[in-house]
Amino acid sequence: MIGGGVGGATAALRLRRAGTDVVLLESGPALGGLVASFSLNGTPLECFYHHVFPHEREVAALIAELGLAHKLDWLPSTIGVYCDGRVWPFTTALDLLRFRPLGLRDRLRAGIGAVTLPRARDWTALDTVPAREWLERASGEAMTRLVWDPILAQKFSGAAGGVPAAWMWGRLSQRASNRRNPFARERLGYLRGGFNQLFAALEHRLGAEGVDVRLDQRVSAIDVADGRVKGVATAGSDIEADAVLYAGTLPGLTGLVRGAVPDPRWAAIGGLGAMCVIVELRRALQDLYWVNVCDPTLPFGGLIEHTNLVPPVDYGGSHVLYLSRYFTADEALATADVAGEAGRWVAALADRFSLDPADVLSVHPFRTPYAAPLVKLGYRAGVPPLRSTIPGLYLSTTAQVYPQDRGMNEAVRGGADAAQVIVDDLSRAAVGA
């Protein structure tokens, strides 16, 4: 098993329970992948924001299985957009009707689009349709220009024009499934005390059930001989294996395969990096949880005020917000000085939101070169399968969950599915032998 995120850890647990000997290799000092944490006033906090949606039953079930269900709180969420110099609530249908940057006719058309867009019956037909074209057709030019264009730009930057409507349908249908009443508020789940508890419990359970968990172990090669996988190599040892499950970031796979021709689809899918700047404040900045920043003059595209979902008492009374933005590998943000960039973001935040610098208690910037796959028109045809073209090598990555976006629930589901396929294949091979 290569990769100790929640998907890899789930697969390892399921494989071990099926009677398979499992070695789990994680390059970092702890399990968790992108759900890494640091301590803020004594409480672990994710470096990149995370929450659970009500329909995400697989990750909720895993949390319960590990004895943490009592810490998973379901909290009322609020959404807004920053536009025309202020934050506008966007939580319910009534909020949309009050969104004055749009004229009344445009608001009504946008409202109709909000109802009809998630109801598309065949998402596969949207795989070759540009998201912007689809959104404009349903929501109108004004709504698309003011809201959808900035949202796509902050997520995909210069690649926004090539994003398929299927990806956007996945986001909208996800939110719609969580809120049947358009006038009701959404509820989101958060593991009070931090999601690092999930990974600490997973590491303990894996060890207790006999999985060989090896941290700080970077894989240097996946060995292939006689047409199938034979094992993996690390800096310290070679490990023989009948099957290898790769649960890391897809762009990293091609360079690991030794002794076989890699699947060209692995390298064809690009990636998006992400930067989050966590700002600790004396007071709340505003009163909404999730704000899409629809202003291209600001350097960040998302403002997630964590303590408008989780109470500030969890962090010693401090208020906590994330500023976020995705980037492509060729953007300046990919290599910019992280501390300097964070300072620029906080200065822009203070300027636009009338924030007194004295209210800023601390700033914690984080950047990852790969946070999500870069989806493009026709993406569906290039998604690599779980069973790779090399016998014995399997994949469970965020690049394969399309049209859904990467998330803990998709990773748990993908890890469980991969484990079952591997068990079935090994069983058939044993019978054939």
N, C-alpha and C positions, 0 to 999 in steps of 0.2 A: 504494500500500500504506500503510494507516494503522495503525501499531502495530508496534513493534520487539521484541516478545517472541519466544519461540522459534517460535511458530506463524507469525507474520508474516514472520520471517526465513526460515523454511523455505519458505513460499510464494513469497517473492521469489526465492530461489535456484532453485526448480523452474521458475518462470515465465521467468526469464532463460535457463535452459538450454533452454527450449522456443523460444527466439528472440524473446521479448517484451522490449521496452524497459520497465524497471521503475524507479520512484522509490519509495524506502522512507522514510516520514516517521515519526520517533520523537520524542515530546515531551521525553523525558529526555536527559541528557548521554551515555548509552550504551545499547546494546541490552540487553535482558534482562527488562524488565517487572518482575514480582514476584520474579524471581530476581536482584534487586539485591544487592550485596555491600559490605562495608566491610573494612578491614584489622584483624586481631587479631594482634598480635605478629608482624607481617610477612606473615601468610598471609590471603588473602581468605576471608571467611566470609559466607554468605548471611544477609541480614537476617531472612528467613523460611525456616525449615528446609526442606530438600529432600533427597530420595533417589530412587533408581530401583528399581522392582520387577523381579524376574527376567523376568516376562512382557512387560515394556515394550520390545519389540524395536525399535520405530521410533526412539525417542530413543537407544537403544544403538547402532543403525546409524548415526545422524547423528554421534554422538560418534566412532565408528570412521572414518566418511567424512572427518572433519576431522582425523584423525591423533592422536586422544586416547584411543584404546582402551586403551593401556597404563596410563593413569592411572585408569581406571574399575575400582575394587576392589570385589569382592563379599565382604561382611563379615557375620559372624553377628549377627543381631539378637535382642533380647529385649524382651518386653512385660510390663507389670505394671499393676495398679490400686492406687491409694491409697485405702484404705477402713478404717474403724475404727482410724484413727490409725497405720497402717503401710502399707508397700508390700508387695503380694502378687504374686509372679510369676504371669504368665498366658500363658506362652509355649507350653506343651504341654498335652495332655489331662490329664497327671498333675498339673500345676499347678492345674487347675480342681478336681480331686478333693481337693486339699489346701486349698482356699479355705474356711477355717473360718467366715467371716462368714455363710456359707450352711450350713444343715443338710445331712446326707448325702443325703436324698431330693431336696432342692432342687439340690444339686450334680449328681446324676445326671440330673435333668431338664434342667438347664442344659447338660450335656454332650451330651445327645441333641439339644437345640436347636442347639448349635454345629455339629453334623454335618448336620442337616436344613435349616437356614435357607438356606445358600448353594446348595442343590440345587433351589430353586424353578425350575420349567421355563419359566414364562411371566412374566417380570418386568412385562409390560404390565398384567397383572391386578392387580399390586400398586400401581399408580400412584394408585389412589383409596382405598387402605387405609392408615390411619394406622400409622406405623412402630411406635409403642408397642404398639398392639393386636396387631400381627403378632408382635412380639418376645415379648410376654407369653404369647400362645397357644402358642408353641413352647418358650420358656425358663422360664416360670413367673413368678408375681407377685414372688417374693422376688428373683430374679436381675434382673428388670426394674427393680424399685425401687432396688436397691443399685448396679447397674452401668449398665444401659441408660439409665435416666432421667437420671443426671448427665452421661453422654456426650452425649446429645441436647441437654441444656440448655446445655452449654458450647459446642456447635457452633451451636445455633440460638436460644438464650436463650428469650425469651417466645414465639417462634414454633415451639417444639419440638413442640407438639401437632398441628401441621398438616403435619409432615414425612411424605411418602409412604414406605411400606415399600419401594418400588422403589429409592429412594436408598440405604437401608440395605442392601438386597440387593446393590447395586453394590459397596459397601464390603466386605461379607462374602465375596462371590464372588471379588473381587480377591485377598483374602488366601488364600482356599482354593485358588485356582489356583496360588499360589506354593508351597504346602506340601501335597503329597499325603499325607504321613505325619503324622498328628496328634501323634505323639510326637517329631517332628523340629523343629529350630530353623529359622526363616526366615533367608534371606540377602538383604541389601539392597545396592544399588550406590551408591557415592559417588565423585565425581570428585575424587581427592586433589589438594589445592591449590585447590579451590573450583570451582563451576560457572561462575564468571565467565570461566574459560578457554574454555568452550564458546562464549560470546558474543564474546569477543575473536577466536576463530578464525572464527566466522561473519562478523563484520564484515570481517575480512581477506579471506575467500573471496568474499563478496559484492562487495567493491570490485574484487578481481582479475578477477572474471567480468563486470564491467561494470554492476552495479547501482548506481544513484545513491542512496547512503545519506546522508540528511540528519538529523542529530541536533539536538536543541533546536529542533524544528520542530513547533509546535502547530497543528493544523488548525482553522481557524475555521468552515469551511463545506464541505459537499459540494454542488456545483452540479448542478442538474437543469434541463434545458430540452428542449422538444419531446418530453417523455415519457421521457427517458432521461438517464443520468449524462453530464456533460460534463467534469467535473474537480473539483479541490479548490482551496480558497483557504487560504493561510497568512498570517501577519502580514507576510511578506516578498514573497510572489508568488502568482500564480494558475498552476495547473498543469493543462493540458488532459490528458484521459485518456479512453480508450475503455472502461475498466473500473476500478472502485475496489473494493478488498478492505478491508473494515473488520475489523481484528483487535485492537480495543481492548476496553474494558469496555462491555457492552451498554447500560447506562443512559445512557452518554454519546453514543449514536448519534442519538437523536431530535432533539436540539437542533442537530445539525450539518446536517441535510438542509434545503436551500434550493431552493424551486421545485417541491416535490412534497409529497404527504401522507404522513407517516411511517406505517409499519406499527404499529398499536396494540400489537402483541405486544412491541415493543421496550421500551416504557415500563411494561408490565404486570409484568415480571419484576423484582422487587426484588433487593437485594444484601446481602451480609454483609461487614462490615469485620473486620479482624483486628489484634490487637496481640500482638507478641512482645517479651519482655524477655530479652535475652541476658546471662547472668551468668557472668563469668569467676572461677573459683575456684582456690584453692591445692590443693585435694584433691577427690576425687570425693564427690558428695553421697550416692549410692547406686549399685548395680551394674547397673541395667537401662537400656536405651536409651530405650524409649518407655513412659511411665507415664500412664495416664488417671486424672485426679484426680477420684475419685468422692466428693467432699466439698463440698457446696454452701456451706459456710462459708468456703472458700478463694476468693480472687478470680480465680484462674486455673484452667483446666480441663485443660491439658496440660503435662507436664513431660518434655521431650525432652533427655536428657543426651547431647549430640552426641559427646562423647569416650568414651562407652561403646560407640560404633560405630566411630568414627575415633580412632586413638591420640592422646593428648595431646601427643606429641612434635611433631605437625604445628603446634601452637600454642605452641611454646616451653615445653612442659611444663605449661601451664595446662589446667585442666579447664573445659569449656564446656557450659552447659546453656541451653535455651530454656524460658521460661514463656510459655504462649500462651492466648489466648481469642478467640473470635469475638464479634461484637456486631451488633445491628441499628441502623439509623440513629437510632432514637428513644431509645436507651439513653444513660445518662450517660457511658459509656466512649467514645462516639463523639466527644465534645468535651472530655473531661477533660484536664487538664494531663498530658502524657505522662511527664515526669520525676517528678511527684508520684505518679502512679499506679504507676510502676515502683518507687519507694521503698516504697510500701505492699505491693506484691507481694513484694519481697525481704524485708521485715520479716516477712510472713506465712510465707514459706519458712523463714526462720531460726528462727521460733518452733516450727513444726511438725516440722522436720527436725533440730532441735538443731544448727543451723549457727552457728558462731562468726563474728560479723561481721568479725573480723580475717582470715578466710579468703576474703572477698569482695574480689577485686582490681579489678574494674571492672564497670559495669552499662551496657548499651547498649539503650535502648528504641526500638522502631519500631512505627509504626501506619500502616495503609492503610485508606482508607474503603471500598474494594471489593476483596475477596479471592476471593469466590465468589458465585454466584447464590443467591438465597433460594428454595429449592424448596418447593412447596406441593402439597397434594392436587390431582390432575388436571393436574400440571405438563406432562405429555407433550403434551397438546393445544395448549399455548401456546408450544411451542418454535418459534422462527422458522426458516425454511429457509435453506440456504446461499445459494440464489438469492433475492434479496429481491423485494419487490413492485415495486421500481423497476428497470427494465432497466439493466444495467450496474453495479449495486451488489450486492456479495456480502458475506456475513458469515462469519467464522470466530472465534467467541468461546467462552468457557468456559460460557456459558449454554446452549450447544447440544450438550454432550457427555453429557447425561442419558441413562441413569441413572448413568453413571460420574461421578466427581468430577473437578474440574479438576486438571490435572497436566501436566508437560512432555510426556509421551508422547501424551496426547490432543491437545495443541496441535500437536505435530509431525504427527500423523496428519491433523488437521483442516486444517492449512496445506497439506499435500500434496494432499489431496482438493480443496480450494478451487482450488489452482493448476490441477489437471487440468480441473476444470469450466470455469474461465475460458478456458483454452487451447482447449477444445472449442467453447465459445460463440464465441470470436473467429474460430476457423477457419470455423465455419458462416456467420458474418456476412460473412467475406471471400469465401466462395464465392457467397453470395447477392448480394453487390455486383457 
